[in-house]
Every structure is written in C-alpha cells, then in structure tokens.
Amino acid sequence: MTELRFDGRVAIITGAGGGLGRSHALLLASRGAHVLVNDLGGALDGSGSSASAAQRVVDEITALGGSAAANHDSVATAEGGEAIVQAALDAFGRVDVLINNAGILRDKAFHKMDAAFIDQVIDVHLKGALYVSQPAFALMRAQGYGRIVNTSSASGLFGNFGQANYGAAKAGLAGFTRVLAIEGAEHGIKVNAIAPIALTRMTEGILGDLAAKVAPETVSPLVAYLTNEECTVNGHIYSVAGGRIARIFVAETYGVVLKENTPEAIQDQLTQIDDLDVTRLHEPTSLDSETMIIAKALSEVA
C-alpha cells in the first residue's frame, strides 16, 4: 500500500495549538506537508490570547524534522482570515490544504443564553470557517487544486442540550461544506467535513470510560485522507472517533403528494409522510437534485 504523502503541499490548520488541530498538524507534517499552525492561544471560552500555543506545536514539528510556521491571528474576522492565509503564502508560497478546526465553547441552556454567548460561538466556528476559507478558496480555484476539511459536530447534526449556539454553528458548517463542495468541484477542489468525538480540553471530564479510546490521534488519519490529493470523495460528512468512521448524510422519506392539501389531510397521512422505509429514501445531492425529486413526484399525480 502506497503511503499517502503531502510533499510540497502547504496546509493551514486553525486552532492547531492543541487537541485535534495539533494532532492533525503533527500527522500532516510527518508526511511532508509544510504546516501553518494557527492558534489565537485563548481560553476555552475564547477569552485571552497567547503566542505560546502555536509556537509549541511548531517547535514539536521542527524537532521531528518537519516544516512549520506559527500564526496567531483570530479566525473570527474577515481581516484575520485574510491574514492567516497571507501568513501561509509568506512562509511557504502557496496554499493546498485548509483544515477549519478552531473553536470555543460557551454552553448554557437556551433560555439563559445572552447575545454574547451566541455571537462569539457563531463568530469563531461558523464565520471563522467562512473567513479563512474565502481567501484560501480563491487561491485554490486559481491553481486548480485544493482540499478543505470543516469540523462539524454531532451536537449540530443530532442535537445536544445546552448547545444551541454551538449546534447552530456546527450545523451551518455542514451546509457550508455542501455548497463549497459544489462550487469547487470543477476546479479540482474537494471539500468534506468531520463530526469528531475526541478527548480534548473541550470534552475533558464528560466522556467517561470512552475517553481512553478516543484520543485526537484517532481522528487525524481520516483528516489526512480527506486532505490528500488521492481523496475521491466530495461534500461528505463523517462521524469519526476512536478509529470508527461512518458517513453521515441527509436524506428524506419518499413522501406523499396530497390530493387534498389541508392540515387535516396532513394529520391523517403523517405516518406515511414520516415513513422511514430505507428502500424508498431519497438522498438529494443539491438544491437542483431536490427540485427534480419534487417535480417528479408532482408529475406522477398530474
């Protein structure tokens, strides 16, 4: 089996001063990538900053014979996103890979959550991915090649109490992944997402017995595949933890075309509308695909 390598490739990894980002950076660097290690160096809630987090990872990489540079700009502004991508260009001359990993936590029951809790989490997770991706995507589009991995979450895709802000941001990243995958497909760009569970400072103390099995290093091999030039998938989202990988996808039931479109008819046919018969599920691949499914269903009863 040929080793998947990144010789000559340049990767930007946000939030790479620890946890998953650090693990991704070490793995890609060990396989030949030049890595821009971005980390603001803030606390778990996003407060504060420090140059030491990113630099420590750079020092680890260089001590092992790899190539890396540190960056401390915030992903949460358009200016910060531009500066991060420019730092990679200044250090290594190009950008081939972007891993949007930076994140913070500000958990609270929704009815107690103030605007600051909402804005700060959306700014880092969702807007941060957009702000860094936009200048990186422009470069990738011009050179006809690129790989982007976004970090979504089961909290956004399936829900979790106390994480309305975080869940909304992470669900938004799933939609962002699908759109960018479509826009990049003709330009040699593949965009995918992961929904990881790993022992990091975000999850410390809440994983119980699972913690020993889900080190960050168990997630990074999937990220390495998705960011390699040999990657064949585009627009996919994967659950990943402890070496277990599964694809998450959006599907819809076969559905019903109502002869009498009233609230009462919907109530009467709700069981059929909600029928999860797997042999009849649709998996739309885009808005156009969904529109065609609807048009076909309506034409059959015309």
C-alpha positions in Angstrom: 0.0 0.0 0.0 1.5 3.3 -1.1 1.8 5.9 1.7 -0.3 9.0 1.2 2.1 11.9 1.5 2.0 15.7 1.3 5.5 16.5 0.0 5.5 20.1 -1.4 1.9 20.7 -0.1 1.1 23.6 2.2 -1.6 23.1 4.9 -3.3 25.7 7.1 -4.7 24.3 10.3 -6.7 26.6 12.5 -6.9 26.1 16.3 -3.9 23.9 16.0 -2.2 24.8 19.3 -3.6 21.7 21.0 -6.1 18.9 20.8 -7.4 17.8 17.4 -5.6 20.6 15.5 -2.2 19.8 17.0 -2.7 16.1 16.1 -3.7 17.0 12.5 -0.6 19.2 12.2 1.8 16.6 13.5 0.5 13.9 11.2 0.5 16.1 8.0 3.9 17.4 8.8 5.3 13.9 9.4 4.1 13.1 5.8 5.9 16.0 4.2 3.5 18.9 4.5 4.5 22.5 5.3 2.1 23.5 8.0 0.9 26.9 9.1 -0.1 26.3 12.8 -2.8 28.9 13.6 -3.9 29.4 17.1 -5.0 32.5 19.0 -3.9 30.9 22.2 -7.1 31.8 24.0 -9.0 30.1 26.8 -11.7 27.5 26.1 -14.4 30.2 26.1 -12.4 32.3 23.6 -11.1 34.9 26.0 -7.5 36.0 26.1 -4.6 35.1 23.7 -1.1 33.8 23.8 1.6 33.1 21.2 2.9 30.1 23.0 0.3 27.5 22.0 1.0 27.7 18.2 4.7 28.0 18.7 4.9 24.9 20.9 3.4 22.8 18.1 5.8 24.4 15.6 8.7 23.5 17.9 7.4 19.9 18.1 7.2 19.6 14.3 10.6 21.1 13.6 12.2 19.0 16.3 11.0 16.0 14.4 12.4 17.3 11.1 9.3 18.8 9.8 8.4 22.2 8.4 6.0 24.6 10.2 5.3 28.2 11.0 3.2 29.8 13.7 0.3 32.2 13.3 -1.8 33.9 16.0 -4.5 35.8 14.1 -8.1 35.3 15.0 -10.4 33.5 12.6 -13.4 35.5 13.9 -12.9 38.4 11.5 -12.5 38.8 7.8 -9.2 40.6 8.4 -8.0 37.7 10.5 -8.9 35.2 7.8 -7.0 37.1 5.2 -4.0 37.4 7.5 -3.9 33.7 8.2 -3.9 32.8 4.5 -1.3 35.5 3.8 0.9 34.1 6.5 0.9 30.8 4.8 1.8 32.5 1.5 4.6 34.5 3.1 6.0 31.4 4.8 5.6 28.7 2.1 4.4 30.4 -1.1 1.1 28.6 -1.7 -1.9 27.0 0.0 -3.1 23.5 -0.9 -5.0 22.4 2.3 -7.2 24.1 4.8 -8.5 22.4 8.0 -11.0 24.6 9.8 -10.7 23.4 13.3 -10.7 26.5 15.6 -13.5 26.5 18.1 -14.6 27.7 21.5 -17.4 26.6 23.9 -19.9 28.8 25.7 -22.6 26.3 26.8 -25.8 27.3 28.6 -29.5 26.4 28.4 -31.0 28.4 25.6 -33.4 30.4 27.7 -30.5 31.7 29.7 -28.2 32.4 26.8 -27.4 36.0 26.1 -26.3 37.6 22.8 -22.6 37.4 23.6 -22.8 33.7 24.1 -24.4 33.4 20.7 -22.3 35.8 18.8 -18.9 34.6 20.0 -19.5 31.0 19.2 -21.0 31.7 15.8 -18.1 34.1 15.0 -15.4 31.5 15.7 -16.9 28.3 14.5 -19.1 29.4 11.5 -17.9 32.8 10.4 -14.3 31.8 11.2 -14.5 28.9 8.7 -16.0 31.2 6.1 -13.5 34.0 6.7 -10.4 31.7 6.4 -11.9 29.6 3.6 -12.8 32.5 1.3 -9.2 33.7 0.6 -7.9 30.1 0.6 -10.6 29.0 -1.8 -9.7 31.8 -4.2 -6.1 30.6 -4.3 -7.2 27.0 -4.7 -9.6 27.9 -7.5 -6.9 29.8 -9.4 -4.4 27.0 -9.1 -6.9 24.3 -9.9 -6.4 22.3 -6.8 -7.3 22.3 -3.1 -8.6 20.3 -0.2 -10.7 21.7 2.7 -12.0 19.9 5.8 -14.5 21.6 8.1 -15.1 20.4 11.6 -18.8 19.9 12.3 -20.2 18.1 15.3 -22.9 15.6 16.4 -24.2 18.5 18.6 -25.2 20.3 15.4 -26.2 17.3 13.3 -28.2 15.5 16.0 -28.6 18.0 18.9 -27.3 18.3 22.5 -28.8 20.1 25.5 -27.2 23.5 26.3 -25.5 23.9 23.0 -28.0 25.9 20.8 -25.2 28.3 19.8 -22.6 25.6 19.2 -25.1 23.3 17.5 -26.3 26.1 15.1 -22.8 26.9 14.1 -21.8 23.3 13.6 -25.0 22.6 11.5 -24.2 25.6 9.5 -20.7 24.2 8.7 -22.4 21.1 7.3 -24.4 23.3 4.9 -21.3 25.3 4.1 -19.4 22.1 3.2 -22.1 21.0 0.8 -22.1 24.4 -1.0 -18.4 24.8 -1.2 -18.1 21.2 -2.5 -20.4 22.0 -5.4 -18.7 25.3 -6.2 -15.2 23.8 -6.0 -15.8 20.6 -7.9 -14.9 22.0 -11.4 -11.7 23.5 -10.1 -10.0 20.4 -8.5 -11.2 21.3 -5.0 -12.7 18.8 -2.7 -14.5 19.9 0.5 -15.6 17.5 3.2 -16.4 17.6 6.9 -15.9 15.6 10.0 -18.0 15.3 13.2 -15.4 14.0 15.7 -15.5 12.9 19.2 -12.1 13.1 20.9 -10.6 13.7 24.3 -9.6 17.4 24.2 -9.9 20.3 26.6 -13.5 20.8 25.2 -14.6 17.2 26.2 -12.4 16.6 29.2 -14.4 15.2 32.1 -17.6 14.4 30.1 -16.6 11.3 28.1 -16.3 8.8 31.0 -14.9 5.4 30.0 -14.9 6.4 26.4 -12.2 8.9 26.9 -9.4 6.3 26.9 -10.4 5.1 23.4 -10.9 8.4 21.6 -7.5 10.3 21.6 -7.2 13.1 19.0 -4.8 10.9 17.1 -7.6 8.5 16.2 -9.3 11.3 14.2 -6.4 12.6 12.3 -5.9 9.7 9.8 -9.3 10.5 8.3 -8.4 14.2 8.0 -5.2 13.2 6.3 -7.0 11.1 3.8 -9.6 13.8 3.1 -6.9 16.4 2.6 -4.7 14.2 0.4 -4.7 14.5 -3.4 -5.8 10.9 -3.6 -9.1 11.7 -1.9 -12.0 10.7 -4.1 -15.0 12.0 -2.1 -16.5 15.4 -2.1 -19.2 17.0 0.1 -19.3 14.2 2.6 -19.6 14.4 6.3 -18.1 11.6 8.5 -18.6 10.7 12.1 -15.1 9.7 13.5 -14.0 8.6 16.9 -11.5 6.0 18.2 -10.9 4.6 14.7 -14.6 4.1 14.0 -15.7 6.0 10.9 -19.2 6.3 9.4 -20.8 8.6 6.8 -23.5 11.0 7.9 -25.9 12.1 5.2 -29.1 14.0 4.7 -32.0 12.0 3.3 -35.7 12.4 3.0 -38.6 9.9 3.1 -40.4 9.0 -0.1 -43.1 11.4 0.9 -46.8 11.9 -0.1 -48.4 14.1 -2.6 -51.7 15.2 -1.0 -54.9 15.0 -3.1 -56.5 17.4 -0.6 -53.8 19.8 0.8 -55.3 20.6 4.2 -54.0 20.5 7.8 -56.4 17.6 8.4 -55.1 15.6 5.5 -51.6 16.1 6.7 -52.6 14.8 10.1 -54.3 11.8 8.6 -51.2 10.9 6.4 -48.4 11.8 8.8 -47.4 8.2 9.4 -46.9 7.7 5.6 -45.1 11.1 5.4 -42.7 10.1 8.2 -42.2 6.5 6.9 -38.5 5.7 7.2 -38.6 2.7 4.8 -34.9 2.7 3.8 -35.6 1.2 0.4 -37.6 4.4 -0.6 -35.4 7.1 0.9 -34.2 10.0 -1.3 -30.7 11.4 -0.9 -30.6 14.8 -2.7 -27.2 15.9 -3.7 -28.0 19.6 -4.2 -30.9 22.0 -4.5 -31.3 21.1 -8.1 -31.5 17.4 -7.2 -34.2 18.1 -4.6 -36.1 20.2 -7.0 -36.1 17.3 -9.5 -37.3 14.8 -6.9 -40.2 17.2 -6.1 -41.0 17.8 -9.8 -41.1 14.0 -10.5 -43.4 13.3 -7.6 -45.8 16.0 -8.6 -45.8 14.9 -12.3 -46.8 11.4 -11.3 -50.1 12.6 -10.0 -50.8 15.3 -12.5 
